[in-house]
Amino acid sequence: MGDAELGKDPRVRMWAPVCQAVVLLLGPYAEVVLHDPATDRVLGIWNPMTARRRGDPSLLGELDALDPTKQDVYGPYEKVLADGRRLSSVSAVLRDAGGEPSAVLCINLDRTPLEEAAAVLAGFAAPTVQRPEPLFEQDWADRVQHTVGSYVRESGRPVERFGREDRLLVVGRLDEAGVFAVRRATPVVAAALKASRSTVYALLAEHRDRRTSS
């Protein structure tokens, strides 16, 4: 079948919008190939990643050997190009009204940008050492944020969902860290806990009463 005949193939006219839509959505990272299982030739190819072109051999193999439980959709499975790029691929058998295989649609997604992004994120998520506390001894505002944020992570609850005991515990930790020795600390603590100043004063008094009586 010549190139002109392939271009007139009704299967190409039917599935070309779908193939083009996938390429538009996934940008330059996806190749879409439409195969003819009867002639084992490429019916159409969108955003080709190799030198393969329309009319070239598909080299699909026998469809009868495919796992019948997959319901005509296979993947994602891995493929590797000659330049070392790894692809995630999905293949779908497209059947005609009589249930016979009419075409095979393959989508090949270049995983390179995803792997590069994952490597960058993994680098930022690398383990960190304990912060040098002497550098922060005088930064009481940072200590407020650090103490409240640490308790958020410890409790698994955002500040908005703190109960009285949660706030009391945090205020106690801040008091023991000497934060309330700073005259301007209470408004900062109140803002971090999303509470009023009067609530912070009451919690501080309760914490100190408990500490004295224990």
HELIX and SHEET records of a PDB file:
HELIX    1   1 ASP A    3  GLY A    7  1                                   5    
HELIX    2   2 PRO A   10  LEU A   26  1                                  17    
HELIX    3   3 GLY A   27  TYR A   29  5                                   3    
HELIX    4   4 LEU A   63  ALA A   65  5                                   3    
HELIX    5   5 PRO A   68  LYS A   70  5                                   3    
HELIX    6   6 THR A  112  PHE A  124  1                                  13    
HELIX    7   7 GLU A  133  PHE A  136  5                                   4    
HELIX    8   8 TRP A  140  SER A  155  1                                  16    
HELIX    9   9 VAL A  159  ARG A  161  5                                   3    
HELIX   10  10 ARG A  164  GLU A  176  1                                  13    
HELIX   11  11 VAL A  179  ALA A  181  5                                   3    
HELIX   12  12 ALA A  185  LEU A  193  1                                   9    
HELIX   13  13 ARG A  197  SER A  213  1                                  17    
SHEET    1   A 5 ARG A  41  TRP A  46  0                                        
SHEET    2   A 5 ALA A  30  ASP A  36 -1                                        
SHEET    3   A 5 PRO A 101  ASP A 110 -1                                        
SHEET    4   A 5 ARG A  86  ARG A  95 -1                                        
SHEET    5   A 5 VAL A  73  VAL A  80 -1                                        
END                                                                             
